[in-house]
Amino acid sequence: MLKTDIGVAADSGRSPFHKGEQQVQQHMGERDIERWAKGAIRNHMPDQHREFFEAQPFLIVSARDRQGRPWATVLEGDTGFVASPEATRLDIDASPTPGDPLAEALRAGTNIGILGIELATRRRNRVNGHVVGGTEGQLNFVVGQSFGNCPQYIRERSYWWDEGPLETRVQRGQDLTPSQIDWIRTADTFFIATGYQGEGEDPAYGMDASHRGGEKGFVEVLGDRKIRFPDYAGNRFYNTLGNIVQDGCAGFLFLDFASGSLLQLTGRATIDFGSDDVRRFAGARQLVTLDIEDVVETTAALRLRWQADAENARSLRLIEKHRESKDVVSFLFEARDGGTLEPFRAGQHLPIELKIPGFDEKVQRTYSLSNSSNGMHYRISVKRETSGLASRYLHDALQPGAILESRKPAGDFILPDDDRPIVLVSAGIGITPMLSMVHWLVESDDNRAIWFVHGARNGAHHPFKRDVDRIASESGSVSTLTFYSRPNEGDEQGRDFDVEGRISGEALKALVARNDVHYLLCGPAAFLAGMQAELEHLGVPEALIHSETF
């Protein structure tokens, strides 16, 4: 149940969200997500997601046991243990270890949620659906809903396989033991299983598997049968919270990365949206509490092993701060020790950690890199959000000479490895990875045709205009097209911008007039969903459309 009354959202017909998700969205002031989510939540997996799942050595899976209680577990296997013979299917050659709460549950007709997460690169995708069959030790899964997730709050870890024999032991109870309490208190990562099944058939129903991460100790142990964690801004779908609103149950999974052991919990979950406790956690939107009903600890359940601690942060020194537009500032960093920096591919992002005065916990954020990789500098360009804790601190308080922590650049929104022409399409602050990409293309003497298309509100909110104009004037391969949705009085069409209005698929097709080009899209989620749908409707193959939200 909830500790605050969040009301009831209006019926939206065939929504990709059930009523619990809608209620939370309404409470958070984000019901506008309904307008574009149908384009982001699919009834099949894009080719990129299929390839991603097939490359994974493990999956996080959620389901209910025979008593109807949600649990999360891990399925692991050698390369190829996951196959996707078609866009609506995954065939998984694995099953839970004996004694796992879901060992007997993953059978035909069972609703399950699947999270694919690549800790070393911080990529993740989610898919929900049901089991349709499979032989012993194998699952045949059919998709209900499929969508990607942002890389926020993921702690990077590399993995390896332990080839020795597993001495697996299962311990059950209703209360946390002292060693289990220590395990939870030192965790920086866990996984959560939730679900909701309403009346009838609806793709919005079913199970969900999700990830949560933070600094060690971000999960509080309030007693031997109660734990709590702060929940931060995510993709605005609110699948986990919406399921808890409707169902009131959750399953937690903690991994001992060094030993391959599992700690699985299930119980009743509640959400605190607005008490004074929430405000103790920097950036938290709510607190989620689990009242534990059952505990299962499985020692040495997996052959997979990961770094016990997430990869060490790299200290960076801010050496330059430059305003790019009315609400965007660039921050140029060098290594604190003067050494070289980890190289990155154009389009990737930089995870940073901020120590903000007045808050005990570090604040983690991820920003696209806006420069090209040179081994000496990282540059991020940040839009100031009125209610943004991190962006306000960066704009208002961080000055040259300041030190912050970062992790290595990551992300799979990168230039495709072929020689097809490129159309870079951005809206708002989505221009940042595009700038990195066009820099790299020009500096590497890539001779393919490149279109740089950007949409801004007006000239005051158009960062990097001079940079892009200069690149286009100096390169014979780069063409630009700029849209202003609400030009200022001083903005001159033909000089400051090309088209009044918003970017459309029709405009892109008229600009390019061919279907064999890559479209790379970056901007708000609503923009991406609309552009994706328009381009596909106009005949652009899905495999040639690549996107990144923020």
C-alpha positions in Angstrom: 0.0 0.0 0.0 1.0 3.7 -0.3 1.8 6.2 2.4 0.3 9.0 0.3 -2.9 9.2 -1.7 -1.9 9.5 -5.4 -5.4 9.4 -6.9 -6.6 7.4 -9.9 -5.6 8.2 -13.5 -8.1 8.4 -16.3 -8.7 5.3 -18.4 -6.5 5.5 -21.5 -7.7 2.5 -23.5 -5.0 0.2 -24.9 -2.2 1.8 -23.0 1.2 0.1 -22.7 0.7 0.8 -18.9 -1.6 -0.8 -16.4 -3.6 1.4 -13.9 -0.9 1.2 -11.2 1.8 2.5 -13.5 -0.6 5.2 -14.7 -1.4 6.2 -11.1 2.3 6.7 -10.3 2.9 8.6 -13.5 0.0 10.9 -12.6 1.3 11.5 -9.1 4.8 12.3 -10.4 3.3 14.7 -13.0 4.5 12.6 -16.0 1.3 11.2 -17.6 2.5 12.9 -20.8 4.5 9.8 -21.3 1.4 8.1 -22.6 1.7 10.2 -25.8 4.9 8.6 -27.0 5.4 5.4 -25.0 3.7 3.2 -27.6 6.6 3.9 -29.9 9.2 3.0 -27.2 7.5 -0.1 -25.8 7.2 -2.7 -28.5 5.6 -6.1 -28.9 8.8 -7.4 -30.4 12.6 -6.9 -29.9 14.5 -4.7 -32.3 17.5 -6.4 -33.9 19.9 -4.6 -31.6 18.1 -6.0 -28.6 18.0 -9.5 -30.0 21.8 -9.4 -30.6 22.3 -7.9 -27.2 20.5 -10.8 -25.4 22.2 -13.4 -27.5 25.6 -12.0 -26.4 24.9 -12.2 -22.7 26.4 -14.8 -20.3 23.6 -14.3 -17.8 20.0 -13.0 -17.5 18.0 -11.7 -14.5 14.6 -13.4 -14.5 11.5 -12.6 -12.4 8.5 -14.9 -11.8 6.1 -16.1 -9.1 6.4 -19.2 -7.1 3.5 -21.6 -6.6 2.2 -19.4 -3.7 2.1 -16.4 -6.1 5.1 -14.6 -4.5 7.5 -12.7 -6.8 11.2 -13.7 -6.8 14.2 -12.7 -8.9 16.9 -15.2 -10.0 19.9 -15.6 -12.4 20.1 -17.8 -15.4 23.7 -18.3 -16.8 25.2 -20.1 -19.6 28.1 -20.3 -22.1 28.1 -18.2 -25.3 24.9 -19.0 -27.2 22.8 -20.1 -24.3 20.3 -17.4 -25.4 19.0 -17.5 -29.0 16.5 -15.3 -30.7 15.1 -17.2 -33.7 12.6 -14.4 -34.4 11.8 -10.9 -33.1 9.2 -12.2 -30.6 11.1 -15.1 -29.1 14.0 -16.0 -26.9 15.1 -19.6 -26.4 17.1 -19.9 -23.2 19.2 -23.0 -22.5 19.3 -22.7 -18.7 17.3 -23.2 -15.6 17.5 -22.1 -11.9 19.8 -24.1 -9.6 18.1 -26.8 -7.4 16.6 -25.2 -4.3 16.0 -21.9 -6.0 12.5 -20.5 -5.3 11.8 -20.5 -9.0 13.3 -23.9 -9.7 9.9 -25.5 -10.3 8.1 -22.3 -11.5 9.4 -21.6 -15.0 6.9 -23.7 -16.9 4.6 -23.2 -19.9 2.1 -20.4 -19.2 4.3 -18.7 -16.6 4.6 -14.9 -16.9 8.3 -13.8 -16.5 10.3 -10.6 -16.8 13.8 -10.7 -18.2 16.6 -8.1 -17.7 19.7 -8.3 -19.8 22.4 -6.2 -18.2 26.0 -5.9 -19.3 27.8 -4.6 -16.2 31.1 -4.0 -17.9 29.5 -1.6 -20.4 26.5 -0.5 -18.4 24.0 -1.5 -21.1 20.7 -3.0 -20.3 17.4 -4.0 -22.0 14.2 -5.4 -20.6 11.6 -7.7 -22.0 8.5 -9.2 -20.4 6.3 -12.0 -21.6 5.6 -15.6 -20.9 7.0 -19.1 -21.2 5.4 -21.2 -24.0 7.4 -24.4 -23.5 10.8 -26.0 -23.6 12.5 -29.2 -22.7 14.0 -29.8 -19.3 16.6 -27.2 -18.6 15.4 -24.9 -21.4 12.8 -22.1 -21.7 11.0 -20.9 -24.8 9.9 -17.4 -24.2 7.5 -15.1 -26.1 7.6 -11.3 -25.9 4.8 -9.2 -24.5 6.7 -5.9 -24.1 10.2 -4.9 -25.0 12.1 -1.7 -24.3 15.6 -0.3 -23.5 16.8 1.3 -20.3 19.2 4.1 -19.6 22.6 3.3 -18.0 22.0 5.4 -14.8 23.2 3.9 -11.5 24.9 0.8 -13.0 28.2 -0.1 -11.4 30.7 -1.4 -13.9 32.2 -4.8 -13.4 34.1 -7.2 -15.6 33.4 -11.0 -15.3 35.0 -14.3 -15.7 34.1 -18.0 -15.3 35.1 -20.2 -12.4 35.9 -23.6 -13.8 36.1 -25.4 -10.4 33.4 -27.6 -9.0 30.5 -25.7 -7.3 29.8 -26.6 -3.7 26.2 -25.3 -3.7 24.3 -25.0 -0.4 20.8 -23.7 0.2 19.7 -22.0 3.4 16.1 -20.9 4.1 14.6 -18.7 6.7 12.2 -15.9 7.5 14.7 -13.6 9.2 18.0 -12.1 7.9 21.0 -13.6 9.6 23.9 -11.3 10.8 26.0 -12.2 7.7 23.1 -11.6 5.4 22.5 -8.2 7.0 26.2 -7.3 6.4 25.8 -8.5 2.8 22.9 -6.1 2.2 24.6 -3.2 3.9 27.7 -3.4 1.7 25.8 -4.0 -1.6 26.0 -1.4 -4.3 23.7 -3.4 -6.7 20.5 -5.5 -6.4 17.7 -6.6 -8.7 14.0 -6.4 -8.0 11.1 -8.6 -9.2 7.5 -7.2 -9.4 4.4 -7.9 -11.3 0.7 -7.3 -11.7 -2.0 -9.5 -13.4 -5.4 -7.8 -13.9 -8.5 -9.3 -15.3 -8.3 -10.6 -18.9 -5.4 -10.4 -21.3 -3.4 -7.2 -21.6 0.3 -6.8 -22.7 0.7 -4.3 -19.8 0.2 -7.2 -17.3 2.9 -9.6 -16.3 6.2 -9.7 -14.5 9.1 -7.3 -14.5 12.8 -7.6 -13.6 14.7 -4.4 -12.9 18.0 -3.1 -11.5 18.8 -0.7 -8.7 22.3 0.6 -7.8 24.0 3.2 -5.6 26.8 3.7 -3.2 27.6 0.9 -0.8 25.0 1.1 2.0 22.3 2.7 -0.1 20.0 -0.2 1.0 19.2 0.3 4.7 18.6 -2.7 7.0 15.8 -1.5 9.4 15.6 -4.9 11.2 16.0 -8.6 10.5 12.8 -8.6 8.5 12.7 -5.1 7.0 14.9 -3.3 4.4 14.5 0.0 2.6 16.1 1.8 -0.4 15.9 5.2 -2.0 14.5 5.2 -5.6 15.7 7.8 -8.1 14.5 9.2 -11.4 14.6 6.7 -14.2 12.8 6.1 -17.5 9.5 7.5 -16.2 7.6 4.3 -17.0 7.4 3.5 -13.3 6.9 -0.3 -14.0 8.3 -1.4 -10.6 6.4 1.2 -8.6 3.2 0.7 -10.5 3.4 -3.0 -9.9 3.9 -2.4 -6.2 0.9 0.0 -6.1 -1.4 -2.7 -7.6 0.1 -5.9 -6.2 1.9 -4.9 -3.0 4.6 -7.6 -3.3 8.3 -7.6 -4.5 11.3 -9.9 -4.6 14.8 -8.7 -4.1 18.0 -10.4 -5.4 21.5 -9.6 -4.1 24.5 -11.1 -5.8 27.8 -11.8 -4.1 29.9 -11.0 -7.1 33.1 -12.6 -5.8 31.6 -16.0 -4.9 28.6 -16.4 -7.3 26.2 -16.7 -4.3 22.6 -15.5 -4.3 20.5 -13.9 -1.6 16.8 -13.9 -2.5 14.1 -12.2 -0.6 10.3 -11.9 -1.0 7.7 -10.0 0.9 5.3 -7.1 1.0 6.5 -3.7 -0.4 5.4 -0.2 0.4 6.3 3.2 -1.1 6.9 6.4 0.7 6.5 9.3 -1.8 6.7 12.3 0.4 7.8 12.0 4.0 10.8 13.8 5.6 12.7 10.5 5.3 12.7 10.8 1.5 14.5 14.2 1.7 17.4 12.7 3.6 18.6 11.1 0.3 20.0 13.3 -2.3 18.0 13.2 -5.5 15.6 10.4 -4.2 12.0 10.6 -5.5 10.7 8.0 -3.0 11.6 5.3 -0.6 10.6 1.6 -1.1 10.4 -0.7 2.0 10.3 -4.5 1.9 8.8 -6.4 4.8 10.5 -9.7 4.4 8.4 -12.9 4.4 11.0 -15.5 3.2 14.7 -15.6 2.6 16.7 -18.0 0.5 20.6 -17.9 0.4 22.3 -20.1 -2.1 26.1 -20.4 -1.7 28.1 -20.8 -4.9 25.0 -20.9 -7.1 26.8 -19.6 -10.2 30.0 -20.3 -12.2 30.1 -16.6 -13.1 32.3 -14.3 -11.1 32.6 -10.5 -11.1 34.8 -7.9 -9.5 33.9 -7.7 -5.8 34.0 -4.0 -6.0 32.9 -1.8 -8.9 35.7 -0.4 -11.0 37.6 2.4 -9.3 36.7 5.9 -10.1 39.1 8.2 -11.9 39.6 11.7 -10.4 39.2 14.5 -12.9 40.0 18.2 -12.6 37.8 20.8 -14.2 40.0 23.1 -16.2 37.5 25.1 -18.3 33.8 26.1 -18.0 32.2 27.6 -21.1 28.6 28.7 -21.7 27.2 27.3 -25.0 23.7 28.8 -24.8 21.2 30.3 -22.4 20.8 27.0 -20.5 23.8 24.8 -21.6 27.4 25.0 -20.2 30.3 22.8 -21.2 32.8 21.4 -18.7 36.3 20.4 -19.8 38.2 18.0 -17.6 41.7 16.6 -17.5 43.1 13.7 -15.4 43.9 14.9 -11.9 47.2 13.1 -12.0 48.1 14.6 -15.4 48.0 11.2 -17.1 46.2 10.0 -20.2 42.4 9.3 -20.1 40.6 6.2 -21.2 39.7 6.6 -24.9 36.1 6.6 -25.9 34.0 6.2 -29.0 32.0 9.2 -30.4 28.5 9.0 -28.9 29.5 7.4 -25.6 28.7 8.9 -22.2 30.7 9.7 -19.1 29.5 8.6 -15.6 30.4 11.1 -12.9 30.0 11.3 -9.1 29.3 14.6 -7.4 29.7 15.3 -3.7 27.1 18.0 -3.2 27.2 20.0 0.1 24.4 19.2 2.4 24.0 15.6 1.1 25.7 12.6 2.7 25.5 10.4 -0.4 27.3 10.9 -3.7 25.1 11.9 -6.6 25.7 9.9 -9.8 24.9 11.1 -13.2 25.7 10.2 -16.8 26.3 12.8 -19.5 27.2 12.3 -23.2 30.7 13.4 -24.1 30.7 16.3 -26.6 34.3 16.3 -27.7 36.3 13.8 -29.7 38.6 11.4 -28.0 42.1 12.7 -27.7 43.5 11.0 -24.5 43.8 14.3 -22.7 40.4 15.7 -22.1 36.8 14.8 -21.5 34.1 17.4 -22.2 30.5 17.2 -21.1 27.8 19.7 -21.9 25.0 20.0 -19.4 21.6 21.6 -19.7 20.5 23.4 -16.5 17.2 21.9 -15.3 15.2 24.0 -12.8 14.7 21.0 -10.5 17.8 19.2 -11.4 20.0 18.6 -8.4 23.2 17.7 -10.4 22.8 20.2 -13.2 22.1 23.1 -10.8 25.2 22.2 -8.8 27.4 21.9 -11.9 26.1 25.3 -13.4 26.1 27.3 -10.1 28.8 25.9 -7.9 31.4 23.9 -9.8 34.4 26.1 -10.8 37.7 25.4 -12.5 40.1 23.6 -10.2 37.3 21.5 -8.7 37.9 17.7 -8.5 35.2 15.1 -9.2 35.2 11.4 -9.7 34.3 9.6 -13.0 34.2 6.1 -14.4 35.3 5.1 -17.8 33.2 6.2 -20.8 30.6 3.6 -21.9 27.5 3.2 -24.1 26.5 1.6 -27.3 25.1 4.7 -29.1 28.0 4.9 -31.5 28.6 5.2 -35.2 27.8 2.1 -37.2 30.8 0.1 -38.6 30.1 0.5 -42.3 30.4 3.2 -44.9 26.7 4.1 -45.4 25.8 7.8 -45.3 25.0 9.2 -41.9 22.1 11.4 -40.8 22.6 12.9 -37.3 19.3 14.0 -35.9 19.1 15.8 -32.5 16.7 17.8 -30.4 17.6 20.1 -27.5 20.6 18.8 -25.5 20.6 15.7 -27.6 23.1 17.6 -29.8 26.0 16.6 -27.5 26.8 13.1 -28.7 26.1 14.3 -32.3 28.8 16.9 -31.9 31.3 14.2 -30.8 30.3 12.1 -33.8 30.6 14.8 -36.4 34.0 15.8 -35.0 35.2 12.2 -35.2 33.9 11.8 -38.8 35.6 14.9 -40.0 38.9 14.4 -38.1 39.1 10.8 -39.4 38.8 12.0 -43.0 35.6 10.0 -43.5 34.3 10.9 -46.9 30.8 9.6 -46.7 27.9 12.1 -46.9 26.9 13.4 -43.5 23.7 15.4 -42.6 23.6 17.3 -39.3 20.0 18.0 -38.4 19.1 19.8 -35.2 16.0 21.2 -33.6 16.0 23.9 -30.9 13.5 26.3 -29.4 15.3 29.4 -30.7 18.7 31.0 -31.0 19.1 31.5 -27.3 18.6 27.8 -26.7 20.8 26.6 -29.6 24.2 25.3 -28.3 27.2 24.7 -30.6 25.7 26.6 -33.5 29.1 28.2 -34.4 31.0 24.9 -34.0 28.7 23.0 -36.3 28.6 25.9 -38.9 32.4 26.0 -38.8 32.7 22.2 -39.3 30.2 22.3 -42.2 32.0 25.2 -43.9 35.4 23.5 -43.6 34.2 20.0 -44.7 32.8 19.2 -48.0 30.9 16.2 -46.7 28.8 17.8 -43.9 25.4 19.4 -44.6 23.3 21.1 -42.0 19.6 21.7 -41.5 18.3 23.6 -38.4 14.7 23.8 -37.1 13.5 26.4 -34.6 10.1 25.6 -33.0 9.6 29.1 -31.5 12.1 31.6 -33.1 12.9 34.8 -31.2 12.3 38.2 -32.7 16.0 38.5 -33.5 16.3 35.0 -35.1 16.6 35.3 -38.9 15.5 32.5 -41.1 18.2 31.6 -43.6 20.9 33.0 -41.4 20.2 31.5 -37.9 17.9 28.7 -38.8 16.5 27.0 -41.9 12.9 25.9 -41.0 10.4 27.2 -38.5 8.7 24.2 -36.8 9.8 20.8 -35.6 11.8 18.1 -37.2 9.7 15.5 -39.0 10.2 12.3 -40.8 8.9 13.8 -44.0 11.6 16.6 -43.8 14.3 14.0 -43.3 13.2 11.9 -46.3 13.0 15.0 -48.5 16.5 16.0 -47.4 18.1 12.6 -48.0 15.7 10.9 -50.5 17.2 7.4 -50.1 16.7 4.5 -47.7 20.2 3.1 -47.4 21.4 5.6 -44.8 21.9 5.3 -41.0 19.7 7.6 -38.9 21.1 8.4 -35.5 18.5 10.1 -33.2 19.1 11.7 -29.8 16.7 13.8 -27.8 13.7 13.5 -25.4 12.0 10.2 -25.3 8.8 11.6 -27.0 10.9 13.0 -29.9 12.6 9.7 -30.4 9.4 7.6 -30.4 7.8 10.0 -32.8 10.8 10.1 -35.2 11.2 6.3 -35.1 7.6 5.7 -35.9 7.6 8.3 -38.8 10.8 7.0 -40.4 9.6 3.4 -40.2 6.2 4.4 -41.7 8.2 6.1 -44.6 10.0 2.8 -45.3 13.3 3.2 -43.4 14.4 -0.2 -42.2 14.3 -0.5 -38.4 17.9 -1.8 -38.4 19.1 1.6 -39.8 17.5 3.7 -37.0 19.6 4.1 -33.9 18.5 6.2 -30.9 19.6 7.5 -27.5 17.4 9.2 -25.0 18.3 11.4 -22.0 
